[in-house]
Each structure stands twice: as structure tokens, then as C-alpha cells.
Amino acid sequence: MNSPFPGMNPYLENPVFWSEVHHRLITAIADTIEQTIPPQYRVAIEQRTYLSDEHTTENYLEIREVSTGFVVTSIEILSPKNKRVGEGRKAYKLKCKQVLASTTRRK
């Protein structure tokens, strides 16, 4: 049977499970990327914390130059909090604006 909720998995996005799913996905992506990038770069797992109805912490990835710490890529794993109106969505939109306003090279 097809999911009645295209683009999401209600089981995995359940608040009881999501934190663990998000953490495992971020770690797996970081480990995979780290094996393929040149040695002048490193993968950093960064953390954002914001307050809403509950205290929320989310991780995201940045690929940085080792010598300067300059961010060359930022990778976000969208969460239910990013999709819904509230602090999570505001934090995600702010991050998008900051990246687009930076000196990031776009291709």
C-alpha cells in the first residue's frame, strides 16, 4: 500500500524516533563523505540549538578547508521541525539566507 503521506514517513518522523534517525543519518553521511574528499578538507558535524515548546538540538554537516576553517559546503537533513511553522522553520530559513548571502561559490 502506498503511503498516504507522500514525501514523508510518519513512523520515522514520529518525535519518539526522529532524533535517533536524524543522528544516525547525519553520522552515516559524514562517514561516507569523509572517505571521498581530498585531505585538504574535513567534515564537521555542527550543532544548532533553539527553544520552542521543547528544547531542541539538531545536527548538520559542514565541509571545511583544514587550513582555514572556511566552509565550502553545508548539508542539512530536513526534519519535521524544519517543515512546520515555528522556531525550527525560522532557524532553517535563517541558515539558508546566511548561506546564500555568503561568499559561497554556486554552481
Secondary structure, 3 states (H helix, E strand, C coil): CCCCCCCCCCCCCCHHHHHHHHHHHHHHHHHHHHCCCCCCEEEEEEEEEEECCCEEEEEEEEEEECCCCCEEEEECCCCHHHHCCCHHHHHHHHHHHHHHHCCCCCC
